[in-house]
C-alpha cells in the first residue's frame, strides 16, 4: 500500500480520500477548509498543515483542485510540491483544468524525474462516494501503469486517453456532449408537456427509440421516470450547474485554441451561464429543464 498526499478535499476529494483509506492506503490530507480536513481525519487520514506538508514523505500526491492556477500554485509556486517530493514519485492531478496547463505541469514533472498524469473524473459526487468514478488519464504509459491500481480504489472505469493533456481533452469533449444532450432531453420533455403527453409515456417511448441517451435513461431531468435522478430530489446536486458551466467554458477555450466549430456548445454555455447567474449555481445541472420550461 502507498503513502499518499491528497490535496483538495471538497465534494469530490473528500469521498475519494475515504475510499483510498478503506483500501488500506495511508493518506496525508490537506485543504484550505479546516472542516474538510476534519472530515478527512475522521475517516482515518492524517491532517497536513499545507499542500507542501501533505507531499512530504509520501510516494504519491493526488490533487483535486478548482482550476489550472491552483494546480500551478500547488505543484510549482506556493507549495512547490515538485521540489518537495522524492525523485521518482508519482503525481496524479484529478482536477478538471485547461489542457495547456496540464501539459505544462506534466512536462515540468518529467524534467524532474517524476511521473505525472492528468486524470480528471466523471461520475459526480455519487460516483466519488461509491468509488465508481471514471478516470480519463493523460501521460506516459509508465505513469499510467503505476497509477491504475490506485485509481481503481476510487473508480470503476480507468482509461488511458493518450499523452499529456489527453485526459483533460477527453473530459471537456465528454461534458460538452453531455450538456448538449441534457438540453435536448429537457427541450423534448418541455415540448411534451405543452402538447399534453404524459411524462412517463414519453419516457417509455423515447428511452427505447432513437433519442435514447444517458441524460434521459439514467439522469432524466423531469421528476418521475427515473427515481434516482436529482429531479426527484428538488435537483439536489450530483454535478452542479457551476461545475458544468466551468467545463463548458474550458471546452470553449479549447475550441478556440484549435479553431474547432462547436456552435451547439456555444449555445449550451450561454444557457448554463444565464441559469447560473440567476442563482442556480448549486443545483444539479439537470435543473436546466427549469430554465427551458420556465418553471
ABEGO torsion letter per residue (X at the ends): XBBBBBBGABAAAAAAAAAAAAAGBBBBBBBABAAAAAAAAAAGBBBBABAAAAABGBABBBBBBABAAAAAAAAABAAGAAAABBBGBBBBBABBBBAAAAAAAAAAAAAAGBBBBBBBBBGEAAAAAAGABBBBBBEBAAAAAAAAAAAAAABABBBBAEBBGAAAAAAAAAAAAAAAAAAAAAAAAAAAAAAGBBAAAAAAAAAABAABBAAAAAABABBGABAABAAAAGGBBABBAAAAAAAAAAAAAAAAAAGBBBAAAAAAAAAAAAAAAAGAAABBAAAAAAAAAGX
